[in-house]
Amino acid sequence: MQAKGKGYTKIFILFLLVLLAGCGSQSASTNNEEVKEDSEKLEKVKQVTNWFAEPEHGGNYAALMKGFYKEAGIDMTIEPGGPQVSPIQIVASGEADFGITQADDILLARDKGIPIVAIGAIFQVNPQALLYHADQNIKDFSDLNGRTVYTAPGTGYWAYIKKAYQLDNAKEMAYSGQLTPFIENKESVTQCYITAEPFALKQQGIETKYLLIHDSGYQPYGNVIFTTEKMVKEKPELVKRFMEATTKGWEYYKDHSDEVNPFIHEYNPDLSMEALEYGAEQQLNLIFGHDAKDHGFGYMSQERWNTLQNQLYELGLIKKKEDIANAYTNEFLAKN
């Protein structure tokens, strides 16, 4: 009887083990299904930036790294830009949902019938500048006459500066994204972001100074986040979630750039960690100062958009003026 009892006990234990294993398998299967279901709930979204991954896009990458986009129900892909990449064309064609460009490019595109809308400005003060060798006798924009200037073709700021400072003898050359021509010609001038090129050149032993475009009187917002009119009209809730997550990313990057920079470096290995740190420090007040102090990240004023439109019209770069409220909106920004 004793032996028979032990046999029943063994059978019972084996039965329990099989039962528990089945439950565990079912639980794991359920968890996998839940993960798959959660993934399927996320909306696939793509944004394209206006250059290779840099601190100037730091908040967007922070939102991706920290999962802020996922928390907003977004499966985000960030596509870096470059010298041959047009974020406006990519977004307008539907290949991406959101993009980053300059404020004047928004108005130039709209004048050509491309229905895009600015939904937030990363930079209150545009970091674009004209860079020159430190030993050159350049005090203001009028001193650029007679010099070779490397600038992207069709830029509004150069058209404005040429006219405002009567630079009839400046030699305009297309900017390719490479600094070699500028380095070799000590009397030349090149466009730059003050958050990037001055540091890169200093690392090579080249001292530079710059004239900030903003100080010329031409003051478009920098790195403006935009989308299409169709997106704003048909998916306003997605636009709001996207901007909330992006804003959260920028607030995080402001205080934790050292944590996020290695992630940005993965997207752009050619940019050193030192350069990333420099850029993050240099851009703080350009992003979070000025109107952003009172109105929050991304804020844009009607006055500045109107002024910009008037300048472009007077330069003959746009054929007509429109109700500027159609070109931008603060609707999707956090209200302070």
C-alpha positions in Angstrom: 0.0 0.0 0.0 2.8 2.3 0.8 4.5 1.8 -2.6 1.2 2.3 -4.4 0.6 5.6 -2.5 4.0 6.9 -3.5 3.2 6.0 -7.1 0.0 8.1 -7.0 1.9 11.0 -5.5 4.5 11.0 -8.3 1.7 10.9 -10.9 0.0 13.9 -9.2 3.2 15.9 -9.1 3.8 15.2 -12.8 0.3 16.3 -13.6 0.8 19.6 -11.7 4.1 20.3 -13.6 2.5 19.7 -17.0 -0.4 21.9 -16.0 1.9 24.7 -14.8 4.0 24.5 -17.9 0.9 24.9 -20.0 -0.2 27.9 -18.1 3.3 29.4 -18.4 3.3 28.8 -22.1 -0.2 30.4 -22.4 0.9 33.4 -20.3 4.0 33.9 -22.5 1.9 33.6 -25.6 -0.6 36.1 -24.2 2.2 38.6 -23.4 3.6 38.3 -26.9 0.2 38.9 -28.4 -0.2 42.0 -26.1 3.2 43.4 -27.3 2.2 42.7 -30.9 -1.1 44.4 -30.3 0.5 47.4 -28.7 2.9 47.7 -31.6 0.0 47.5 -34.1 -1.7 50.3 -32.2 1.2 52.7 -32.9 0.8 55.0 -35.9 3.7 54.9 -38.3 5.1 58.4 -38.8 8.2 59.8 -40.6 9.9 63.1 -40.1 12.8 64.4 -42.3 15.3 66.9 -40.9 17.1 69.6 -42.8 20.7 68.2 -42.2 22.6 65.3 -40.8 21.8 64.5 -37.2 23.1 67.3 -35.0 22.3 69.1 -31.7 20.0 71.4 -33.8 17.6 68.4 -33.9 18.5 67.2 -30.4 15.0 67.4 -29.0 13.5 65.3 -31.8 16.1 62.6 -31.2 15.5 62.8 -27.5 11.8 62.2 -28.0 12.7 59.1 -30.1 15.3 57.8 -27.6 13.2 58.3 -24.5 10.1 56.8 -26.0 8.0 60.0 -25.9 6.8 59.4 -29.5 5.7 55.9 -28.5 3.9 57.2 -25.4 2.0 59.5 -27.9 1.0 56.5 -29.9 3.6 57.1 -32.7 6.0 54.7 -34.3 8.5 57.3 -35.3 11.2 57.2 -38.0 13.6 60.2 -38.3 15.3 60.6 -41.7 18.3 62.8 -41.6 18.7 65.5 -44.3 21.8 66.7 -46.2 22.9 69.1 -48.9 21.0 67.3 -51.6 17.8 66.6 -49.5 14.7 68.8 -49.8 12.5 68.2 -46.7 9.8 70.3 -48.4 9.6 68.1 -51.5 9.7 65.0 -49.4 6.8 66.1 -47.1 4.8 67.6 -49.9 5.0 64.4 -51.9 3.7 62.4 -48.9 7.0 60.4 -48.4 7.3 61.9 -44.9 4.7 63.4 -42.6 6.7 66.2 -40.9 9.8 68.1 -41.8 12.3 70.8 -40.7 13.2 73.8 -42.8 13.7 77.6 -42.5 10.7 80.0 -42.1 11.5 81.8 -45.4 11.5 78.5 -47.2 7.9 77.9 -46.0 6.8 81.1 -47.6 8.8 80.5 -50.8 7.2 77.1 -51.1 3.7 78.4 -50.5 4.1 81.0 -53.1 4.8 78.2 -55.6 1.6 76.5 -54.6 3.0 73.9 -52.2 0.5 73.7 -49.3 2.7 73.3 -46.2 2.2 74.9 -42.8 4.7 75.8 -40.0 3.6 74.2 -36.7 6.5 75.2 -34.4 9.9 76.9 -34.5 12.9 75.2 -32.9 15.0 78.4 -33.0 13.7 81.7 -31.9 17.0 83.2 -33.2 18.2 81.5 -36.3 21.8 80.2 -35.9 22.6 80.9 -39.5 25.6 83.2 -40.0 28.3 84.2 -42.4 31.7 82.9 -41.3 35.0 84.5 -42.0 38.7 84.0 -41.0 39.4 85.8 -37.8 42.3 87.9 -39.2 40.1 89.5 -41.9 39.1 93.1 -41.5 35.3 92.5 -41.5 33.2 94.5 -39.0 29.7 94.3 -40.6 27.9 93.0 -43.7 29.0 95.9 -45.9 32.6 94.6 -45.6 31.7 91.6 -47.7 31.8 93.5 -50.9 34.5 92.1 -53.2 34.7 88.8 -51.4 33.7 85.3 -52.5 30.7 84.2 -50.5 29.6 80.5 -50.3 25.9 80.3 -49.8 23.1 78.0 -50.8 21.5 79.1 -54.1 18.2 81.1 -53.7 18.5 81.8 -50.0 16.3 84.7 -48.8 18.9 86.0 -46.4 21.6 86.5 -49.0 19.2 88.3 -51.3 18.2 90.6 -48.4 21.8 91.3 -47.3 23.0 92.0 -50.9 20.3 94.6 -51.3 20.4 96.1 -47.8 24.2 96.4 -47.8 24.7 97.1 -51.5 27.0 94.1 -52.1 27.2 94.5 -55.9 30.7 93.2 -56.1 30.4 90.2 -53.9 31.1 86.9 -55.8 28.4 84.4 -55.0 29.4 80.7 -55.0 27.2 77.7 -54.3 27.7 76.2 -50.9 28.2 72.4 -51.1 28.4 71.5 -47.4 32.2 71.3 -47.6 34.5 73.8 -45.9 37.6 73.1 -48.0 37.1 76.0 -50.4 36.6 78.4 -47.5 39.7 77.1 -45.7 41.9 77.5 -48.8 40.6 81.0 -49.6 41.4 83.2 -46.5 39.4 86.1 -47.9 36.3 84.1 -48.6 33.1 83.9 -46.5 30.8 80.9 -46.0 27.4 80.3 -44.6 27.3 78.4 -41.3 25.5 77.5 -38.2 27.2 79.1 -35.2 26.5 75.9 -33.3 28.6 73.8 -35.6 31.2 75.1 -38.1 33.1 77.5 -35.8 33.9 74.6 -33.4 34.8 72.2 -36.3 37.3 74.7 -37.7 38.8 75.5 -34.4 39.5 71.8 -33.9 41.6 72.1 -37.1 43.4 75.2 -35.7 41.5 77.7 -37.8 40.2 80.7 -35.9 37.0 82.3 -37.2 34.4 85.0 -36.5 30.9 85.4 -37.8 28.1 87.8 -38.7 24.8 86.5 -37.4 22.1 86.8 -40.1 19.6 87.8 -37.4 21.6 91.0 -36.8 21.2 92.1 -40.5 17.5 92.7 -39.9 16.4 89.5 -41.7 15.0 87.3 -38.9 13.2 84.2 -40.1 12.7 81.5 -37.5 15.2 78.7 -37.7 14.6 74.9 -38.0 10.9 75.3 -38.4 8.8 72.1 -38.0 6.2 71.8 -40.7 3.6 69.6 -42.2 1.0 69.8 -45.0 -2.3 71.6 -44.9 -3.9 68.2 -45.5 -2.4 66.7 -42.4 -3.5 69.7 -40.2 -7.0 69.4 -41.6 -7.5 65.6 -41.6 -5.3 64.5 -38.7 -5.1 67.4 -36.2 -5.0 65.0 -33.3 -1.9 63.3 -34.6 -0.2 66.6 -35.3 -0.9 67.6 -31.6 0.5 64.3 -30.3 3.5 64.7 -32.4 4.2 68.3 -31.3 3.6 67.4 -27.6 6.1 64.6 -27.8 8.6 66.7 -29.7 8.3 69.6 -27.2 8.8 67.1 -24.4 11.9 65.9 -26.2 13.3 69.4 -26.4 12.6 70.1 -22.7 14.5 66.9 -21.9 17.4 67.6 -24.3 17.8 71.0 -22.7 18.8 69.4 -19.4 20.1 66.0 -20.5 22.0 66.6 -23.7 25.0 64.6 -22.4 22.6 61.6 -22.1 21.1 62.0 -25.6 24.2 63.0 -27.6 25.6 59.4 -27.8 22.2 58.5 -29.4 22.6 61.3 -32.0 26.2 60.2 -32.6 24.9 56.8 -33.7 23.0 58.6 -36.5 26.0 60.8 -37.4 29.3 59.1 -36.4 31.3 61.8 -38.2 30.3 64.3 -35.6 32.4 64.1 -32.5 31.0 64.0 -29.0 32.8 67.3 -28.3 31.1 68.9 -31.2 27.7 67.7 -30.0 28.4 69.1 -26.5 29.5 72.4 -28.0 26.4 72.7 -30.2 24.0 71.8 -27.3 25.5 74.6 -25.1 25.6 77.2 -27.8 22.0 76.9 -28.9 20.3 77.0 -25.5 19.4 80.7 -25.5 18.6 80.7 -29.3 15.9 78.1 -28.6 14.6 78.8 -25.2 15.2 82.6 -24.9 13.3 85.5 -26.5 9.6 84.8 -27.0 10.0 81.2 -25.9 10.7 82.5 -22.4 7.1 83.8 -22.1 5.2 81.6 -24.5 7.1 78.3 -24.4 9.0 76.2 -26.9 8.2 76.5 -30.6 6.2 79.8 -30.3 5.9 82.0 -33.4 4.5 85.5 -33.6 2.3 87.0 -36.4 4.5 90.1 -36.4 7.6 88.3 -37.4 5.9 86.2 -40.0 4.3 89.3 -41.5 7.7 91.1 -41.5 9.3 88.2 -43.2 6.6 88.0 -45.9 6.9 91.7 -46.6 10.7 91.4 -47.0 10.4 88.5 -49.4 7.8 90.4 -51.4 9.9 93.5 -51.6 12.9 91.4 -52.8 10.7 89.9 -55.5 11.2 86.4 -54.1 7.5 85.9 -53.8 4.9 87.1 -56.3 2.0 87.7 -53.9 1.2 88.2 -50.2 -1.3 86.1 -48.4 -3.1 86.0 -45.1 -0.1 85.0 -43.0 -2.3 83.1 -40.6 -2.5 80.4 -43.3 1.2 79.8 -43.3 1.8 79.0 -39.6 -0.1 78.0 -36.5 0.6 77.8 -32.8 -2.5 75.6 -32.3 -0.5 72.5 -31.6 1.9 73.9 -29.1 1.7 73.6 -25.4 0.0 76.7 -23.9 2.0 78.6 -21.2 
